């Protein structure tokens, strides 16, 4: 998480106009977006949050861009959109895969031109906003399924933050528990001082599929339903105990550590040895090509292959997204 904060600080200090935060539900993507905003020179200006899944597609364009009077039936007055509301600050687009494809195209135009038009207007307006998008789905899979525009995907992927799931964060679960205990002690006017040792071990070992949000909800439930000044094993929801009794689980995150791995190393699960071998080889070729800036000779050298052998494997393994540069 210190690395995440460092990445957020670098994005905040940069002049980049858009960024992507990806990770499982409940990992704190919205908090990371706010950190980027608060560490930037835009911090005194608005931070506007919109959940793309919560607004019907027919209304989203008007919500983002606003509209002018008479633009459509019921548009009796001019309306300022969220881009205008966030002017000078940050617009956080949560659950961006929920945007419909035509609106994705319009958003891409805004990112590239820094201008937008309210619905029904022909006059462009300046979009002085940093856009931060978040996704709890692997966007490359959405691209392959034709549900997300490839050009918008690569536009957002230039600067990205991966929020790790709670199960990969070690003793963070205990520090977060102490944080929530302090928060709810203040909120509910009674003090819960910590966890008994057995409960502490359960909290540390559980895989927390709902991540930080689930941990917070469990602790708040205990505050509301229990009276002791410590969290005991008997206070822990029964479903967690049942999951623990099934044996240790450490499911992999659906997201890879780096965006390039997300694209090339996180394809559908292999069904046999040959498919898995091809997947690994394809990821190695793609990474080598990306690291060498698309230069085939450089990529081949990184893998201790001849240029001819590299091209042979490349043609054989269903060409990845990074394209080799042609010799001139």
C-alpha contacts under 8 A as a table, 3 or more apart, distances in Angstrom:
res1	aa1	res2	aa2	distance
1	X	4	X	4.79
1	X	5	X	6.20
1	X	164	X	7.98
2	X	5	X	5.04
2	X	6	X	6.21
3	X	6	X	4.98
3	X	7	X	6.18
4	X	7	X	5.09
4	X	8	X	6.15
4	X	161	X	6.75
4	X	162	X	7.43
4	X	163	X	7.22
5	X	8	X	4.94
5	X	9	X	6.13
5	X	32	X	7.79
5	X	35	X	7.84
6	X	9	X	5.04
6	X	10	X	6.24
7	X	10	X	5.12
7	X	11	X	6.24
7	X	161	X	6.87
8	X	11	X	5.16
8	X	12	X	6.04
8	X	32	X	7.08
8	X	33	X	7.96
8	X	35	X	6.74
8	X	36	X	5.07
8	X	39	X	7.99
8	X	161	X	7.49
9	X	12	X	4.95
9	X	13	X	6.19
9	X	35	X	7.92
9	X	36	X	6.27
9	X	39	X	6.18
9	X	40	X	7.67
10	X	13	X	5.27
10	X	14	X	6.20
11	X	14	X	5.14
11	X	15	X	7.76
11	X	16	X	6.99
11	X	19	X	7.84
11	X	36	X	6.71
11	X	159	X	7.51
12	X	15	X	7.72
12	X	36	X	4.99
12	X	37	X	6.53
12	X	39	X	5.68
12	X	40	X	4.43
12	X	41	X	7.65
13	X	39	X	7.44
13	X	40	X	5.69
13	X	41	X	7.52
16	X	19	X	7.53
16	X	130	X	7.55
17	X	111	X	7.25
17	X	129	X	7.13
17	X	130	X	4.74
17	X	131	X	6.16
18	X	111	X	7.38
18	X	130	X	5.60
18	X	131	X	4.54
18	X	132	X	5.47
18	X	133	X	7.65
18	X	156	X	6.39
18	X	159	X	7.49
19	X	131	X	6.55
19	X	132	X	4.86
19	X	133	X	6.27
19	X	156	X	5.58
19	X	157	X	7.07
19	X	158	X	7.23
19	X	159	X	5.08
19	X	160	X	5.72
20	X	132	X	5.81
20	X	133	X	4.87
20	X	134	X	5.71
20	X	135	X	7.81
20	X	156	X	5.56
20	X	157	X	6.18
20	X	159	X	6.33
20	X	160	X	4.59
20	X	161	X	6.35
21	X	29	X	6.18
21	X	32	X	7.78
21	X	33	X	7.54
21	X	132	X	7.34
21	X	133	X	6.19
21	X	134	X	4.68
21	X	135	X	6.61
21	X	160	X	5.62
21	X	161	X	4.76
21	X	162	X	6.06
21	X	163	X	7.14
22	X	29	X	7.05
22	X	134	X	5.52
22	X	135	X	4.92
22	X	136	X	5.90
22	X	137	X	7.51
22	X	138	X	7.87
22	X	160	X	7.46
22	X	161	X	6.37
22	X	162	X	5.25
22	X	163	X	6.20
22	X	255	X	7.84
23	X	27	X	6.57
23	X	29	X	7.19
23	X	135	X	6.64
23	X	136	X	5.16
23	X	137	X	7.37
23	X	162	X	5.85
23	X	163	X	4.94
23	X	164	X	6.50
23	X	165	X	7.25
23	X	254	X	7.98
23	X	255	X	6.51
24	X	27	X	5.96
24	X	136	X	4.84
24	X	137	X	7.30
24	X	163	X	7.55
24	X	164	X	7.81
24	X	165	X	6.53
24	X	211	X	7.87
24	X	253	X	7.66
24	X	254	X	7.50
24	X	255	X	7.89
25	X	28	X	7.93
25	X	136	X	5.63
25	X	210	X	6.60
25	X	211	X	7.14
26	X	29	X	7.63
26	X	210	X	5.77
26	X	211	X	5.07
26	X	212	X	5.48
26	X	213	X	4.78
26	X	214	X	7.17
27	X	163	X	6.11
27	X	164	X	6.85
27	X	165	X	5.87
27	X	166	X	6.95
27	X	211	X	5.56
27	X	212	X	5.60
27	X	213	X	7.14
28	X	31	X	5.17
28	X	32	X	6.31
28	X	163	X	7.18
28	X	212	X	7.10
28	X	213	X	7.92
29	X	32	X	5.07
29	X	33	X	6.27
29	X	134	X	6.64
29	X	163	X	6.70
30	X	33	X	5.07
30	X	34	X	6.33
30	X	92	X	7.90
30	X	94	X	7.56
30	X	134	X	7.81
31	X	34	X	5.10
31	X	35	X	6.22
32	X	35	X	4.98
32	X	36	X	6.36
33	X	36	X	5.20
33	X	37	X	6.43
33	X	92	X	6.97
33	X	132	X	6.66
34	X	37	X	4.96
34	X	38	X	6.06
34	X	47	X	7.44
35	X	38	X	5.08
35	X	39	X	6.06
36	X	39	X	5.40
36	X	40	X	6.29
37	X	40	X	5.32
37	X	41	X	7.95
37	X	42	X	6.36
37	X	43	X	5.47
37	X	47	X	7.10
37	X	89	X	7.58
37	X	90	X	6.42
38	X	41	X	7.86
38	X	42	X	7.29
38	X	43	X	4.56
38	X	44	X	7.98
39	X	43	X	6.62
40	X	43	X	5.63
41	X	44	X	7.49
42	X	45	X	5.43
42	X	46	X	7.87
42	X	88	X	6.47
42	X	89	X	5.05
42	X	90	X	7.33
43	X	46	X	7.46
43	X	47	X	7.94
43	X	89	X	7.00
44	X	89	X	7.79
45	X	86	X	7.55
45	X	87	X	7.66
45	X	88	X	6.07
45	X	89	X	4.82
45	X	90	X	7.88
46	X	85	X	7.41
46	X	86	X	5.19
46	X	87	X	7.16
46	X	88	X	7.28
46	X	89	X	4.90
46	X	90	X	6.41
47	X	86	X	6.28
47	X	89	X	5.87
47	X	90	X	4.86
47	X	91	X	6.06
47	X	92	X	7.41
48	X	82	X	7.18
48	X	85	X	7.41
48	X	86	X	5.76
48	X	90	X	6.24
48	X	91	X	4.88
48	X	92	X	6.05
49	X	91	X	6.07
49	X	92	X	4.75
49	X	93	X	6.45
49	X	94	X	7.32
50	X	91	X	7.67
50	X	92	X	6.17
50	X	93	X	5.37
50	X	94	X	6.09
51	X	54	X	5.47
51	X	55	X	7.25
51	X	93	X	6.19
51	X	94	X	4.75
51	X	95	X	6.15
51	X	96	X	7.95
52	X	55	X	5.95
52	X	60	X	7.73
52	X	93	X	6.50
52	X	94	X	5.94
52	X	95	X	5.54
52	X	96	X	5.90
52	X	97	X	7.97
52	X	98	X	5.75
52	X	99	X	6.18
53	X	56	X	7.54
53	X	94	X	7.97
53	X	95	X	6.21
53	X	96	X	7.88
53	X	98	X	5.45
53	X	99	X	7.65
55	X	59	X	6.63
55	X	60	X	6.07
56	X	59	X	5.53
56	X	60	X	6.25
57	X	60	X	5.12
57	X	61	X	7.45
57	X	99	X	7.03
57	X	100	X	6.39
58	X	61	X	7.02
59	X	62	X	5.55
59	X	63	X	6.24
60	X	63	X	4.89
60	X	64	X	6.13
61	X	64	X	5.26
61	X	65	X	5.90
61	X	66	X	7.32
61	X	103	X	6.80
61	X	119	X	7.37
62	X	65	X	5.30
62	X	66	X	4.50
62	X	67	X	5.71
62	X	81	X	6.50
62	X	118	X	7.24
62	X	119	X	6.25
63	X	66	X	5.62
63	X	81	X	5.17
63	X	82	X	6.09
64	X	81	X	4.89
64	X	82	X	4.85
64	X	83	X	5.76
65	X	80	X	7.27
65	X	81	X	4.55
65	X	82	X	6.55
65	X	83	X	6.13
65	X	84	X	7.46
65	X	116	X	6.91
65	X	117	X	6.54
65	X	118	X	4.77
65	X	119	X	6.69
66	X	78	X	7.67
66	X	79	X	5.12
66	X	80	X	4.65
66	X	81	X	3.62
66	X	82	X	7.21
66	X	118	X	4.90
66	X	119	X	6.21
67	X	71	X	6.46
67	X	75	X	7.59
67	X	78	X	5.81
67	X	79	X	5.22
67	X	80	X	6.84
67	X	81	X	7.30
67	X	118	X	4.66
67	X	119	X	4.32
67	X	120	X	6.13
67	X	121	X	7.26
68	X	71	X	5.63
68	X	75	X	7.18
68	X	77	X	6.64
68	X	78	X	4.31
68	X	79	X	6.31
68	X	118	X	6.63
68	X	119	X	6.37
68	X	120	X	5.76
68	X	121	X	6.34
69	X	72	X	7.95
69	X	75	X	5.26
69	X	76	X	5.24
69	X	77	X	4.53
69	X	78	X	4.75
69	X	79	X	7.80
69	X	120	X	7.91
70	X	73	X	6.89
70	X	74	X	7.58
70	X	75	X	5.22
70	X	76	X	6.12
70	X	77	X	7.51
70	X	120	X	7.47
71	X	75	X	6.04
71	X	119	X	6.24
71	X	120	X	4.44
71	X	121	X	7.78
72	X	75	X	5.52
72	X	120	X	7.74
75	X	78	X	7.26
80	X	84	X	6.21
80	X	85	X	6.98
81	X	84	X	5.44
81	X	85	X	6.30
81	X	118	X	7.64
82	X	85	X	4.67
82	X	86	X	6.03
82	X	91	X	7.59
83	X	86	X	5.23
83	X	87	X	6.29
83	X	91	X	6.88
83	X	127	X	6.66
83	X	129	X	6.96
84	X	87	X	5.05
84	X	127	X	7.32
86	X	89	X	5.20
86	X	90	X	5.85
86	X	91	X	5.93
86	X	129	X	6.44
87	X	90	X	7.65
87	X	127	X	7.02
87	X	128	X	5.54
87	X	129	X	5.62
88	X	128	X	5.22
88	X	129	X	5.36
88	X	130	X	7.85
89	X	128	X	7.53
89	X	129	X	5.45
89	X	130	X	6.40
90	X	129	X	5.50
90	X	130	X	4.71
90	X	131	X	5.98
90	X	132	X	7.23
91	X	129	X	6.59
91	X	130	X	6.18
91	X	131	X	5.03
91	X	132	X	6.27
92	X	131	X	6.05
92	X	132	X	4.82
92	X	133	X	5.85
92	X	134	X	7.72
93	X	96	X	5.87
93	X	131	X	7.25
93	X	132	X	6.09
93	X	133	X	4.63
93	X	134	X	6.29
94	X	133	X	5.83
94	X	134	X	4.84
94	X	135	X	6.73
95	X	98	X	5.98
95	X	133	X	7.46
95	X	134	X	5.58
95	X	135	X	4.97
95	X	136	X	6.83
96	X	99	X	5.70
96	X	133	X	6.11
96	X	134	X	6.05
96	X	135	X	5.95
97	X	100	X	7.96
97	X	135	X	6.66
97	X	137	X	7.67
97	X	139	X	7.30
97	X	142	X	7.58
97	X	147	X	7.63
97	X	148	X	6.51
99	X	103	X	6.38
99	X	104	X	6.23
100	X	103	X	5.48
100	X	104	X	6.27
101	X	104	X	4.94
101	X	105	X	6.47
101	X	147	X	7.10
101	X	148	X	6.59
101	X	149	X	6.89
102	X	105	X	5.23
102	X	106	X	6.58
103	X	106	X	4.99
103	X	107	X	6.11
104	X	107	X	5.04
104	X	108	X	6.19
104	X	148	X	7.72
104	X	149	X	6.91
104	X	152	X	7.13
105	X	108	X	5.13
105	X	109	X	6.40
105	X	149	X	7.54
105	X	152	X	7.55
106	X	109	X	5.06
106	X	110	X	6.40
107	X	110	X	5.05
107	X	111	X	6.28
108	X	111	X	5.06
108	X	112	X	6.24
108	X	151	X	7.90
108	X	152	X	5.78
108	X	155	X	7.84
109	X	112	X	5.17
109	X	113	X	5.89
109	X	114	X	7.78
109	X	115	X	7.80
109	X	116	X	7.92
110	X	113	X	5.27
110	X	114	X	5.04
110	X	115	X	5.25
110	X	116	X	5.68
110	X	127	X	7.23
111	X	114	X	5.58
111	X	115	X	7.89
114	X	126	X	6.09
114	X	127	X	4.99
114	X	128	X	6.92
115	X	124	X	6.05
115	X	125	X	5.40
115	X	126	X	4.60
115	X	127	X	4.98
116	X	124	X	5.45
116	X	125	X	5.43
116	X	126	X	6.59
116	X	127	X	6.47
117	X	120	X	7.97
117	X	121	X	6.00
117	X	122	X	6.55
117	X	123	X	6.23
117	X	124	X	4.82
117	X	125	X	6.08
118	X	121	X	5.41
118	X	122	X	7.97
118	X	124	X	7.88
121	X	124	X	7.84
133	X	156	X	7.68
135	X	138	X	7.37
135	X	139	X	7.34
137	X	142	X	7.83
137	X	254	X	7.99
138	X	141	X	5.57
138	X	142	X	6.74
138	X	254	X	7.19
138	X	255	X	6.58
138	X	262	X	7.41
139	X	142	X	4.85
139	X	143	X	6.22
139	X	148	X	7.23
139	X	153	X	7.00
140	X	143	X	4.88
140	X	144	X	6.26
140	X	150	X	7.97
140	X	153	X	7.45
140	X	262	X	7.49
140	X	263	X	5.89
141	X	144	X	5.04
141	X	145	X	6.18
141	X	267	X	7.93
142	X	145	X	5.01
142	X	146	X	6.27
142	X	147	X	5.16
142	X	148	X	5.33
143	X	146	X	5.07
143	X	147	X	5.79
143	X	148	X	4.67
143	X	149	X	5.98
143	X	150	X	5.65
143	X	153	X	7.65
144	X	147	X	7.59
145	X	148	X	7.67
146	X	149	X	7.16
148	X	152	X	7.77
148	X	153	X	7.30
149	X	152	X	5.39
149	X	153	X	6.20
150	X	153	X	4.96
150	X	154	X	6.36
151	X	154	X	5.37
151	X	155	X	6.15
152	X	155	X	4.91
152	X	156	X	6.19
153	X	156	X	5.35
153	X	157	X	6.08
154	X	157	X	4.91
154	X	158	X	6.58
155	X	158	X	6.03
156	X	159	X	6.67
156	X	160	X	7.44
157	X	160	X	5.65
157	X	259	X	7.17
160	X	259	X	7.32
162	X	255	X	7.83
162	X	257	X	6.85
162	X	258	X	7.39
164	X	168	X	6.53
164	X	169	X	7.18
164	X	253	X	7.82
165	X	168	X	5.68
165	X	169	X	6.98
165	X	211	X	6.07
165	X	253	X	6.88
166	X	169	X	5.19
166	X	170	X	7.70
166	X	172	X	7.57
166	X	173	X	6.91
166	X	207	X	7.51
166	X	208	X	6.60
166	X	211	X	5.10
166	X	212	X	6.40
167	X	170	X	6.81
167	X	206	X	7.49
167	X	207	X	5.03
167	X	208	X	6.27
167	X	209	X	7.96
167	X	211	X	7.49
167	X	250	X	7.23
169	X	172	X	5.56
169	X	173	X	7.28
170	X	173	X	6.87
170	X	204	X	7.52
171	X	174	X	5.39
171	X	175	X	6.76
171	X	204	X	6.64
172	X	175	X	5.04
172	X	176	X	5.94
173	X	176	X	5.13
173	X	177	X	6.04
173	X	203	X	7.04
173	X	204	X	6.34
174	X	177	X	4.92
174	X	178	X	6.35
174	X	200	X	7.57
174	X	203	X	7.31
174	X	204	X	6.81
175	X	178	X	5.15
175	X	179	X	6.28
176	X	179	X	4.89
176	X	180	X	6.21
177	X	180	X	5.20
177	X	181	X	6.08
177	X	215	X	7.48
177	X	216	X	7.68
177	X	219	X	7.57
178	X	181	X	5.00
178	X	182	X	6.29
178	X	194	X	6.85
179	X	182	X	5.32
179	X	183	X	6.32
180	X	183	X	4.90
180	X	184	X	6.02
180	X	216	X	6.53
180	X	219	X	7.13
181	X	184	X	5.35
181	X	185	X	5.87
181	X	191	X	7.91
181	X	192	X	6.38
181	X	193	X	7.35
181	X	194	X	7.31
181	X	219	X	7.33
182	X	185	X	5.12
182	X	186	X	6.35
182	X	191	X	7.85
182	X	192	X	7.99
183	X	186	X	5.41
183	X	187	X	6.21
184	X	187	X	4.69
184	X	188	X	5.72
184	X	189	X	7.83
184	X	220	X	6.87
184	X	223	X	7.29
185	X	188	X	5.51
185	X	189	X	5.55
185	X	190	X	5.09
185	X	191	X	4.83
185	X	192	X	6.45
186	X	189	X	5.32
186	X	190	X	7.06
186	X	191	X	7.75
188	X	223	X	7.79
191	X	229	X	6.30
192	X	223	X	7.99
192	X	228	X	7.33
192	X	229	X	4.37
192	X	230	X	5.22
192	X	231	X	7.32
193	X	229	X	5.96
193	X	230	X	5.51
194	X	229	X	7.75
194	X	230	X	5.19
194	X	231	X	6.19
195	X	198	X	7.93
195	X	199	X	5.80
195	X	200	X	5.47
195	X	230	X	5.41
195	X	231	X	4.58
195	X	232	X	6.35
196	X	199	X	5.37
196	X	200	X	6.06
196	X	230	X	6.56
196	X	231	X	6.16
196	X	232	X	5.64
196	X	233	X	7.61
197	X	200	X	4.93
197	X	201	X	6.36
198	X	201	X	5.25
198	X	202	X	6.48
198	X	232	X	7.65
198	X	233	X	6.54
199	X	202	X	5.07
199	X	203	X	6.20
199	X	231	X	6.92
199	X	232	X	5.74
199	X	233	X	4.88
199	X	236	X	7.72
200	X	203	X	5.18
200	X	204	X	6.21
201	X	204	X	5.05
201	X	205	X	6.05
202	X	205	X	5.17
202	X	206	X	5.86
202	X	244	X	7.72
203	X	206	X	5.55
205	X	248	X	7.76
206	X	240	X	7.53
206	X	244	X	6.58
206	X	248	X	7.95
206	X	249	X	7.91
207	X	249	X	6.45
207	X	250	X	6.40
207	X	251	X	7.90
208	X	211	X	5.06
208	X	212	X	7.78
208	X	214	X	6.87
208	X	215	X	7.19
209	X	214	X	7.65
210	X	213	X	6.11
210	X	214	X	4.68
210	X	215	X	7.54
211	X	214	X	5.46
211	X	215	X	6.50
212	X	215	X	5.05
212	X	216	X	6.16
213	X	216	X	5.16
213	X	217	X	6.21
214	X	217	X	5.10
214	X	218	X	6.16
215	X	218	X	5.22
215	X	219	X	6.34
216	X	219	X	5.32
216	X	220	X	6.20
217	X	220	X	5.12
217	X	221	X	6.07
218	X	221	X	5.14
218	X	222	X	6.37
218	X	236	X	7.62
218	X	237	X	7.47
219	X	222	X	5.13
219	X	223	X	6.38
220	X	223	X	5.02
220	X	224	X	6.31
221	X	224	X	5.14
221	X	225	X	6.12
222	X	225	X	5.26
222	X	226	X	5.41
222	X	231	X	7.60
222	X	235	X	6.38
222	X	236	X	7.57
223	X	226	X	5.84
223	X	227	X	7.45
226	X	235	X	7.07
228	X	231	X	7.12
231	X	235	X	6.36
231	X	236	X	7.85
232	X	235	X	5.35
232	X	236	X	7.10
233	X	236	X	5.46
234	X	237	X	7.92
236	X	240	X	7.00
236	X	241	X	7.31
237	X	240	X	5.64
237	X	241	X	6.91
238	X	241	X	5.13
238	X	242	X	6.20
239	X	242	X	5.04
239	X	243	X	6.17
240	X	243	X	5.08
240	X	244	X	6.20
241	X	244	X	5.01
241	X	245	X	6.23
242	X	245	X	5.09
242	X	246	X	6.61
243	X	246	X	5.32
243	X	247	X	7.40
244	X	247	X	5.71
244	X	248	X	6.75
253	X	256	X	6.98
254	X	266	X	7.82
255	X	262	X	6.03
255	X	266	X	7.50
256	X	259	X	6.83
256	X	261	X	5.63
256	X	262	X	4.86
256	X	265	X	7.56
256	X	266	X	6.85
257	X	261	X	6.88
257	X	262	X	7.40
258	X	261	X	5.31
258	X	262	X	6.31
259	X	262	X	4.76
259	X	263	X	6.35
260	X	263	X	5.22
260	X	264	X	6.29
260	X	265	X	7.76
260	X	287	X	7.28
261	X	264	X	5.20
261	X	265	X	4.69
261	X	266	X	6.63
261	X	283	X	7.44
261	X	287	X	7.84
262	X	265	X	5.73
262	X	266	X	5.31
263	X	266	X	6.38
263	X	267	X	7.69
264	X	267	X	6.80
264	X	282	X	7.33
264	X	283	X	5.29
264	X	286	X	6.84
264	X	320	X	6.90
264	X	321	X	7.75
265	X	279	X	7.16
265	X	280	X	7.26
265	X	282	X	7.98
265	X	283	X	5.27
267	X	279	X	7.69
269	X	276	X	7.84
270	X	273	X	7.58
270	X	275	X	5.27
270	X	276	X	4.98
270	X	279	X	7.66
271	X	275	X	6.39
271	X	276	X	7.31
272	X	275	X	5.44
272	X	276	X	6.28
273	X	276	X	5.21
273	X	277	X	6.11
274	X	277	X	5.07
274	X	278	X	6.15
275	X	278	X	5.12
275	X	279	X	6.19
276	X	279	X	5.03
276	X	280	X	6.35
277	X	280	X	5.27
277	X	281	X	6.21
278	X	281	X	5.09
278	X	282	X	5.95
278	X	317	X	6.69
279	X	282	X	5.12
279	X	283	X	6.23
280	X	283	X	5.14
280	X	284	X	6.26
281	X	284	X	5.08
281	X	285	X	6.19
281	X	317	X	7.95
282	X	285	X	5.20
282	X	286	X	6.14
282	X	314	X	7.74
282	X	317	X	6.20
282	X	319	X	7.93
282	X	320	X	7.00
283	X	286	X	5.14
283	X	287	X	6.05
284	X	287	X	5.22
284	X	288	X	6.08
285	X	288	X	5.25
285	X	289	X	6.12
285	X	299	X	7.47
285	X	310	X	7.90
285	X	314	X	7.24
286	X	289	X	5.12
286	X	290	X	6.06
286	X	320	X	6.25
286	X	321	X	7.72
286	X	322	X	6.36
287	X	290	X	5.06
287	X	291	X	6.03
288	X	291	X	5.13
288	X	292	X	6.20
288	X	299	X	4.81
288	X	300	X	7.62
288	X	302	X	6.43
288	X	303	X	7.22
289	X	292	X	5.17
289	X	293	X	6.29
289	X	294	X	4.95
289	X	295	X	6.39
289	X	296	X	6.59
289	X	298	X	7.59
289	X	299	X	4.88
289	X	322	X	7.02
289	X	323	X	7.98
289	X	324	X	6.96
290	X	293	X	5.17
290	X	294	X	5.66
290	X	322	X	6.58
291	X	294	X	7.56
291	X	299	X	7.43
292	X	295	X	5.49
292	X	296	X	7.71
292	X	298	X	5.52
292	X	299	X	5.59
294	X	299	X	7.61
294	X	322	X	7.02
294	X	323	X	6.34
294	X	324	X	4.55
294	X	325	X	5.34
295	X	298	X	5.42
295	X	299	X	6.20
295	X	324	X	5.84
295	X	325	X	5.59
296	X	299	X	5.03
296	X	300	X	6.02
296	X	307	X	6.65
296	X	310	X	7.50
296	X	311	X	7.89
296	X	324	X	5.89
296	X	325	X	6.99
297	X	300	X	5.13
297	X	301	X	6.18
297	X	306	X	7.83
297	X	307	X	5.59
298	X	301	X	5.15
298	X	302	X	6.34
299	X	302	X	5.17
299	X	303	X	6.59
299	X	310	X	7.96
300	X	303	X	5.25
300	X	304	X	6.06
300	X	305	X	4.85
300	X	306	X	5.84
300	X	307	X	5.58
300	X	309	X	7.93
300	X	310	X	5.66
301	X	304	X	4.89
301	X	305	X	5.90
301	X	306	X	7.13
301	X	307	X	7.96
302	X	305	X	7.69
305	X	309	X	6.03
305	X	310	X	6.16
306	X	309	X	5.11
306	X	310	X	6.21
307	X	310	X	5.16
307	X	311	X	6.36
308	X	311	X	5.28
308	X	312	X	6.18
309	X	312	X	4.94
309	X	313	X	6.26
310	X	313	X	5.32
310	X	314	X	6.03
311	X	314	X	4.86
311	X	315	X	6.10
312	X	315	X	5.39
312	X	316	X	6.26
313	X	316	X	4.97
313	X	317	X	6.05
314	X	317	X	5.46
314	X	318	X	7.18
314	X	319	X	5.96
315	X	318	X	6.51
315	X	319	X	6.33
316	X	319	X	7.76
317	X	320	X	7.99
320	X	323	X	7.36
